[in-house]
Amino acid sequence: LEKLYDCMANQSPELVLAPDLIERARLPIERMLEISAR
């Protein structure tokens, strides 16, 4: 998790993901954001 934090905080190195992986991940992420907004 430390590497993920550093990546997000410093915007480096860039994470490059395949378009199909992005689409498969979008729904669970949107659900998590929806739940946390309640």
Stockholm file with secondary structure:
# STOCKHOLM 1.0

chainA/1-38         LEKLYDCMANQSPELVLAPDLIERARLPIERMLEISAR
#=GR chainA/1-38 SS CHHHHHHHHHTCSCCCCCHHHHHHHHHHHHHHHHHHTC
#=GC SS_cons        CHHHHHHHHHTCSCCCCCHHHHHHHHHHHHHHHHHHTC
//
